[in-house]
Each structure stands twice: as structure tokens, then as C-alpha cells.
Amino acid sequence: MTRAIEVRTVDAAQHLAFVEARSGSFLQTPAWGRLKTDWRAESLGWFAGQEMVAAGLALYRSLPRIGRSLAYLPEGPVTDWDGPEALDVLRTLRDHVKAQGAFALRIGPAVPVRRWHADTVKAAIADDAVGSLRDVTPDVTEDAGMRVRALLERLGFDHLASDDGFAAGQPEYVFQLPLAGRTEEDVLAGMNQLWRRNIKKSAKQGVVVTRGQASDLPAFHTAYLETATRDHFTPRPLSYFQRMFEVMEAESDDRIRLYLAHHDSNLVAATTGVRVGAHTWYSYGASTAAKREVQGSTAIQWQMMRDAITAGADVYDLRGITDTVAADDSHAGLIRFKVGTGGEAVEYVGEWDLPLNKLLYKGFDVYMRRRG
């Protein structure tokens, strides 16, 4: 018999303890809410009697001049999606945000649906007849993920594709390196020859990878701006990263890390990484055009993987990829680089919207399209 579920606001400590114990997404921590200053943040807990069964960070963004808001739980909420309370968690969340004045609810449970192992992805890349992972039989289909999608459809949620209106904010496809029970030697042996060769090359060339501090963020940001120009994306300002470090370090001493790769005292690459429980993410990366031959970026990735193993992580998450494996697609190089780690492509449940006021929801969609 399913227990009655109640949702209510909780304090940050209770919220954080639940998310950390279940290695939930860093996007569901209280610190992420403090970073997103243009949203109103709310820590939520779900209870069956005295037992907490779910937690989430709800972010509210108001519609201009109307006062009603979009409620968004990026990669949340955090719960046992294979458990009996999942449906009631979703129902009570819907009712709660509606009572808070939300015109729509967006969620993106971090629940895998399908997985493709490295060899399967490599074969798809090599096959000119295959353009997308969607066309490739997965190595693993996750029952929990399929059930969550069915629950969302049952409740009237709409799945967001990347070209839908105000596009989904978090990646539906990611690339992950499983680490549970593996040593550095195991991980290295699972990489392709190019990765292993480049790791050795960076060491032979004298690349030195160190942990940086918040005071090193300006150097990181200079390389990041160069990367943005080279790769044609809009960069975030230095102040964003400074605020990110401030709120995340205040929440946990080891929540976020800055890595710097130097060659002959020259910064050649830099990254940020985040850890919650047994899950470690590569977050932002930067590299310089100069001295690319010394493989600074490879050296940093290898150090981050090694540190994740030392920390007892089950997963090293290289974050987003697209589903494309077509050789002529501009995103194909990204998946080719990541597949060399020997990890796996993972399809998540994705992001879903539940309109609570269809007229306002449509108006917000138009507003976001005009903003670009």
C-alpha cells in the first residue's frame, strides 16, 4: 500500500543531506539556488510520515509584469524513481508549485533510460548509414527510466526537444565513465590508444596539473574567453565563476575544484569540476591555441579522473553530448573525443514541461523565443 506523501519547504541542511546521501545532481543543491540570483529558490522535502523520501531545489522565474512564474527543478527532484512514491512525488510537486503561483512546471529527473557502451558508439560512428544514437540498439535499457517517462506522460507532461520553444536547459545525452570498483590501471586500460598515448605525451612534455584557488579564476577566465571565441559560444562573465566558487565552497569544502595545466609556466588548459556524493562532474573547460601539442587538456582530464577514483566516485561525468554520430555533423568531434575514455553514452529521461495555465505558458514561450 502506497504511503501518503506530503511536500513542504525544508531548511538547506536537511535538503543538502538528502541530495548528498543519494549523489544527486549538483543542480539540485541549495548552493545552486544561491548562484541563480535571477530565480527565486525554494528547498523542498517530501515526507511519508516522518521519513523523508525526496528532496528538490525549485527555482521560480516570474513572467514580466504578470507575477506568475515558471517553476523549474533542473535534474530533479531527487528520489528513488523506482520506488512506490514516485507518482505521488510528482503529483504533490505539481500541486505545490501551482499554489505558489506557477503557470508551468519543468523538471528533468536525472534518471538514465538507455546506455551505449564505448564499442557500440565507436561502431556507430564508423557506420556511414547511422546518423544518431536513436537509431542504434542500446546495450542497456533502464526499466526505471522507462517507467518515469510513462509517469510523466500519464500526468500530462510534454517532453522538450532541443528545438522546442524555450529549449531544454540540461543535456538529455551525456557521456559518463563508470568508476565503481575500478582502479587507475583499469580505467587507463579501458581507454583507446590515442588517449593513452596523449596522457603519456603530456607527462613526457612536462605538463604540470595543479589545483587552483578562487584567486586563479581570472587566469582560467582568460583561457575560457579564448576557447569561446575559437569554438563560437557565448561565454559567461568572470563574476559568474567567482560567485559559483563562493557559494559552492561555502556549502562544502570539496564541492568544486579548479584545475590548471601549465607547461614551462604557461597556462595551457584549465577546468572546473564538481562533486556530490559519489558523482563527479567535469563542468567547464578552457584551453589555449598555443602549445596544444603538449596535450594539456588530456593531462587535466586524466588528473580529474584520478582524483575522482581517489574520492571514491562511482561515476566521472563528462556531461553533455548530442545524439549525433554522423561524421559530417559539427558535434561529432565531441563524442569521438569522449568515447576514447572507454565510457558510455547515456540517455536521460530529459526535460519535461507541465503547463498549469496554458495561455500564460504559451505567452512565456513566445517571450523566450524573442529573447533568443
C-alpha positions as CSV (number, residue, x, y, z in Angstrom):
1,M,0.0,0.0,0.0
2,T,1.4,3.4,-1.0
3,R,2.0,5.8,1.9
4,A,0.6,9.3,1.9
5,I,3.1,11.8,0.7
6,E,3.4,15.4,1.9
7,V,5.7,18.1,0.4
8,R,6.9,21.1,2.3
9,T,9.7,23.6,2.5
10,V,12.8,22.4,4.4
11,D,15.9,24.0,5.6
12,A,19.1,23.9,3.5
13,A,20.9,21.5,5.7
14,Q,18.1,18.9,5.5
15,H,17.8,19.4,1.8
16,L,21.6,19.1,1.2
17,A,21.9,16.0,3.4
18,F,19.3,14.1,1.3
19,V,20.9,15.1,-2.0
20,E,24.4,14.2,-0.9
21,A,23.4,10.8,0.5
22,R,21.9,9.9,-2.9
23,S,24.6,11.5,-5.0
24,G,22.0,13.8,-6.6
25,S,22.8,16.4,-9.2
26,F,24.8,19.5,-8.1
27,L,22.0,21.4,-9.8
28,Q,19.7,20.2,-7.0
29,T,21.9,21.5,-4.2
30,P,20.9,24.6,-2.2
31,A,24.2,26.3,-3.4
32,W,22.9,26.2,-7.0
33,G,19.8,28.1,-5.9
34,R,22.1,30.8,-4.3
35,L,24.0,31.0,-7.6
36,K,20.9,31.6,-9.7
37,T,20.1,35.1,-8.4
38,D,17.6,35.8,-11.2
39,W,15.4,33.0,-9.9
40,R,13.7,32.6,-6.5
41,A,14.9,29.4,-4.9
42,E,13.0,27.0,-2.6
43,S,14.2,23.9,-0.8
44,L,11.6,21.2,-0.9
45,G,11.3,17.9,1.0
46,W,8.8,15.1,0.6
47,F,7.7,13.1,3.6
48,A,5.9,9.8,4.2
49,G,5.1,10.3,7.9
50,Q,8.5,11.2,9.4
51,E,10.6,9.7,6.7
52,M,12.0,12.0,4.0
53,V,11.6,10.3,0.6
54,A,12.6,13.1,-1.8
55,A,14.2,16.5,-2.0
56,G,14.5,19.1,-4.6
57,L,15.6,22.6,-5.5
58,A,12.7,24.5,-7.1
59,L,13.6,27.7,-9.0
60,Y,10.9,30.2,-9.9
61,R,11.2,32.8,-12.7
62,S,8.5,35.3,-12.9
63,L,6.7,36.3,-16.1
64,P,7.3,40.0,-16.8
65,R,4.5,42.3,-15.4
66,I,2.3,39.3,-14.6
67,G,3.8,38.0,-11.4
68,R,3.2,34.3,-12.3
69,S,6.3,32.1,-12.6
70,L,7.8,29.1,-14.3
71,A,8.8,26.5,-11.7
72,Y,12.0,24.6,-12.6
73,L,13.8,21.7,-11.0
74,P,16.9,21.2,-13.1
75,E,17.9,17.5,-12.9
76,G,15.4,17.0,-10.2
77,P,13.7,16.2,-7.9
78,V,16.0,13.7,-6.2
79,T,14.2,10.5,-5.1
80,D,14.0,6.7,-5.6
81,W,12.4,6.8,-9.0
82,D,12.0,3.1,-8.9
83,G,10.1,3.3,-5.7
84,P,6.3,3.3,-5.0
85,E,6.2,7.0,-4.0
86,A,7.4,8.4,-7.4
87,L,3.9,9.1,-8.8
88,D,2.8,10.9,-5.6
89,V,6.1,12.9,-5.5
90,L,5.2,14.3,-9.0
91,R,1.5,14.9,-8.1
92,T,2.3,16.8,-4.9
93,L,5.0,18.8,-6.7
94,R,2.5,19.8,-9.3
95,D,0.0,21.0,-6.7
96,H,2.7,22.8,-4.6
97,V,4.1,24.9,-7.4
98,K,0.6,25.7,-8.7
99,A,-0.2,27.0,-5.2
100,Q,3.0,29.1,-5.4
101,G,1.7,30.8,-8.5
102,A,3.5,28.8,-11.1
103,F,1.9,28.8,-14.6
104,A,4.1,25.8,-15.6
105,L,6.3,23.2,-14.1
106,R,9.6,22.0,-15.7
107,I,11.5,19.0,-14.4
108,G,14.3,16.8,-15.6
109,P,14.8,13.8,-13.4
110,A,18.4,12.6,-13.6
111,V,17.3,9.0,-14.4
112,P,19.0,7.1,-17.2
113,V,16.8,5.5,-19.9
114,R,19.3,3.9,-22.3
115,R,23.1,3.3,-22.4
116,W,25.5,2.6,-25.2
117,H,28.9,1.2,-24.4
118,A,32.1,2.6,-26.0
119,D,32.4,-0.1,-28.6
120,T,28.8,0.3,-29.7
121,V,29.3,4.1,-30.1
122,K,32.6,3.6,-32.0
123,A,30.8,1.2,-34.4
124,A,28.0,3.7,-34.9
125,I,30.5,6.5,-35.7
126,A,32.2,4.3,-38.2
127,D,29.0,3.3,-39.9
128,D,28.0,5.9,-42.6
129,A,24.5,4.7,-42.6
130,V,23.9,5.6,-38.9
131,G,23.3,9.3,-38.0
132,S,22.0,9.2,-34.5
133,L,22.3,7.1,-31.3
134,R,18.5,6.9,-31.5
135,D,19.0,4.6,-34.5
136,V,21.4,2.3,-32.5
137,T,20.2,-0.6,-30.3
138,P,21.3,0.3,-26.8
139,D,23.4,-2.1,-24.7
140,V,21.2,-1.4,-21.7
141,T,17.6,-0.2,-21.3
142,E,16.8,1.0,-17.8
143,D,13.4,0.0,-16.6
144,A,13.3,2.8,-14.1
145,G,13.8,5.4,-16.8
146,M,11.1,4.0,-19.0
147,R,8.7,4.0,-16.0
148,V,9.4,7.6,-15.2
149,R,8.7,8.6,-18.8
150,A,5.4,6.8,-18.6
151,L,4.5,8.5,-15.4
152,L,5.3,11.9,-16.9
153,E,3.1,11.2,-19.9
154,R,0.3,9.9,-17.6
155,L,0.4,13.2,-15.7
156,G,0.2,15.3,-18.9
157,F,3.9,16.5,-19.1
158,D,5.3,17.3,-22.6
159,H,8.8,16.2,-23.5
160,L,11.0,19.0,-24.6
161,A,13.2,18.5,-27.6
162,S,16.2,20.8,-28.1
163,D,14.3,22.9,-30.7
164,D,11.2,23.3,-28.7
165,G,10.4,26.9,-27.8
166,F,12.4,27.9,-24.8
167,A,14.7,24.9,-25.3
168,A,15.6,22.4,-22.6
169,G,18.3,23.7,-20.3
170,Q,20.1,20.5,-19.4
171,P,21.5,17.8,-21.8
172,E,19.4,14.8,-22.4
173,Y,22.5,12.8,-23.6
174,V,25.7,12.7,-21.6
175,F,28.9,10.8,-21.6
176,Q,30.0,9.0,-18.4
177,L,32.9,7.0,-17.3
178,P,31.9,4.3,-14.7
179,L,34.4,4.1,-11.9
180,A,32.8,1.9,-9.2
181,G,35.3,-0.9,-8.2
182,R,37.9,0.3,-10.8
183,T,41.5,1.3,-10.3
184,E,43.5,3.9,-12.2
185,E,45.1,1.0,-14.1
186,D,41.6,-0.4,-15.0
187,V,40.5,3.0,-16.3
188,L,43.6,3.6,-18.3
189,A,43.4,0.1,-19.8
190,G,39.8,0.8,-21.0
191,M,40.9,3.9,-22.9
192,N,41.7,3.9,-26.6
193,Q,45.3,4.1,-27.8
194,L,45.1,7.8,-28.6
195,W,44.1,8.7,-25.1
196,R,46.8,6.6,-23.5
197,R,49.4,8.0,-25.9
198,N,48.4,11.6,-25.2
199,I,48.4,11.0,-21.4
200,K,52.0,9.7,-21.7
201,K,52.9,12.5,-24.1
202,S,51.7,15.2,-21.7
203,A,53.7,13.8,-18.9
204,K,56.8,13.5,-21.1
205,Q,56.4,17.1,-22.3
206,G,56.4,18.2,-18.6
207,V,52.8,19.4,-18.3
208,V,52.1,20.0,-14.6
209,V,48.5,19.9,-13.4
210,T,47.7,21.6,-10.1
211,R,44.6,22.6,-8.0
212,G,43.8,26.2,-8.3
213,Q,42.1,28.6,-5.9
214,A,39.4,31.3,-6.4
215,S,42.3,33.8,-6.9
216,D,43.3,31.8,-10.1
217,L,39.9,32.3,-11.7
218,P,41.0,35.3,-13.8
219,A,43.6,33.2,-15.4
220,F,41.1,30.5,-16.1
221,H,38.7,33.0,-17.5
222,T,41.2,34.4,-19.9
223,A,41.7,30.9,-21.4
224,Y,38.0,30.4,-21.3
225,L,37.3,33.5,-23.3
226,E,39.8,32.4,-25.9
227,T,38.0,29.0,-26.1
228,A,34.7,30.7,-26.5
229,T,36.0,32.7,-29.5
230,R,37.5,29.7,-31.1
231,D,34.5,27.4,-30.5
232,H,31.8,30.0,-31.2
233,F,29.9,30.0,-27.9
234,T,28.8,32.9,-25.7
235,P,31.0,33.0,-22.6
236,R,29.9,33.6,-19.0
237,P,31.5,36.6,-17.2
238,L,34.2,36.2,-14.7
239,S,31.8,37.3,-11.9
240,Y,29.7,34.2,-12.6
241,F,32.5,31.8,-11.8
242,Q,33.6,33.9,-8.8
243,R,30.1,33.7,-7.4
244,M,29.9,29.9,-8.3
245,F,33.1,29.3,-6.2
246,E,31.9,31.4,-3.4
247,V,28.5,29.7,-2.9
248,M,29.7,26.1,-3.6
249,E,32.8,26.4,-1.4
250,A,30.6,27.8,1.4
251,E,28.4,24.7,1.1
252,S,31.2,22.1,1.1
253,D,35.0,22.4,1.1
254,D,35.3,20.0,-1.8
255,R,32.2,20.8,-3.8
256,I,34.0,22.5,-6.6
257,R,37.6,22.3,-7.9
258,L,39.7,24.4,-10.3
259,Y,42.4,22.6,-12.2
260,L,45.2,24.3,-14.0
261,A,47.7,22.8,-16.5
262,H,50.9,24.6,-17.1
263,H,53.8,24.0,-19.4
264,D,57.0,25.9,-18.8
265,S,55.0,28.3,-16.6
266,N,52.4,28.9,-19.3
267,L,48.8,28.1,-18.7
268,V,47.7,25.8,-21.5
269,A,44.4,24.4,-20.1
270,A,42.0,24.8,-17.2
271,T,38.8,23.2,-16.0
272,T,36.3,23.2,-13.2
273,G,34.9,20.0,-11.6
274,V,32.1,19.4,-9.2
275,R,31.4,16.5,-6.8
276,V,28.3,15.5,-4.9
277,G,28.5,12.2,-3.0
278,A,29.8,9.5,-5.4
279,H,29.2,11.5,-8.6
280,T,31.9,13.7,-10.1
281,W,31.3,16.1,-13.0
282,Y,33.6,17.8,-15.4
283,S,31.9,21.2,-15.6
284,Y,33.7,24.0,-17.6
285,G,36.9,23.6,-19.7
286,A,39.3,26.0,-21.4
287,S,42.5,25.7,-23.4
288,T,44.8,27.9,-25.3
289,A,45.7,27.7,-29.0
290,A,49.4,27.9,-28.1
291,K,51.1,24.7,-27.2
292,R,48.2,22.4,-28.0
293,E,50.7,19.7,-28.9
294,V,51.6,19.2,-25.2
295,Q,48.1,17.8,-24.5
296,G,47.3,20.0,-21.5
297,S,43.6,19.2,-21.8
298,T,44.2,15.5,-21.7
299,A,46.5,15.8,-18.7
300,I,43.8,17.7,-16.8
301,Q,41.1,15.2,-17.6
302,W,43.3,12.3,-16.5
303,Q,44.1,14.1,-13.2
304,M,40.4,14.8,-12.6
305,M,39.6,11.1,-13.3
306,R,42.3,10.0,-10.9
307,D,41.1,12.4,-8.2
308,A,37.5,11.0,-8.7
309,I,38.8,7.5,-8.1
310,T,40.6,8.6,-5.0
311,A,37.5,10.3,-3.7
312,G,35.5,7.1,-4.1
313,A,33.4,8.3,-7.0
314,D,31.2,5.8,-8.9
315,V,30.9,8.0,-12.0
316,Y,33.1,10.6,-13.7
317,D,30.6,12.6,-15.8
318,L,31.9,14.4,-18.9
319,R,28.4,16.0,-19.3
320,G,26.6,16.8,-22.4
321,I,26.8,15.3,-25.9
322,T,24.3,15.3,-28.7
323,D,22.8,12.1,-30.0
324,T,24.6,12.6,-33.4
325,V,27.2,10.2,-34.7
326,A,27.2,11.4,-38.3
327,A,30.8,12.2,-39.4
328,D,29.7,15.5,-41.1
329,D,27.9,16.9,-38.1
330,S,29.7,19.7,-36.2
331,H,29.1,18.0,-32.9
332,A,30.6,14.6,-33.9
333,G,34.1,15.5,-32.7
334,L,32.9,15.9,-29.2
335,I,31.5,12.4,-28.9
336,R,34.6,11.0,-30.7
337,F,36.8,12.7,-28.1
338,K,34.8,11.4,-25.1
339,V,34.3,7.9,-26.4
340,G,38.1,7.5,-26.2
341,T,37.8,7.4,-22.4
342,G,36.1,4.0,-22.7
343,G,33.0,5.2,-21.0
344,E,29.4,5.1,-22.2
345,A,26.8,7.4,-23.8
346,V,23.8,7.8,-21.5
347,E,20.3,9.0,-22.5
348,Y,18.4,10.6,-19.6
349,V,14.7,11.0,-19.1
350,G,15.2,14.5,-20.4
351,E,13.3,17.7,-19.6
352,W,9.5,17.9,-19.4
353,D,7.0,20.7,-19.1
354,L,3.6,20.6,-17.5
355,P,1.5,23.7,-18.4
356,L,-0.6,24.7,-15.4
357,N,-2.0,27.8,-17.3
358,K,-1.9,27.1,-21.0
359,L,-2.4,30.8,-22.0
360,L,0.4,32.1,-19.8
361,Y,2.6,29.1,-20.8
362,K,2.2,30.0,-24.5
363,G,2.9,33.7,-23.8
364,F,6.1,32.7,-21.9
365,D,7.2,30.5,-24.9
366,V,6.8,33.5,-27.2
367,Y,8.7,35.8,-24.9
368,M,11.6,33.4,-24.6
369,R,11.7,32.9,-28.4
370,R,12.0,36.7,-28.9
371,R,14.8,36.8,-26.3
372,G,16.7,34.2,-28.4
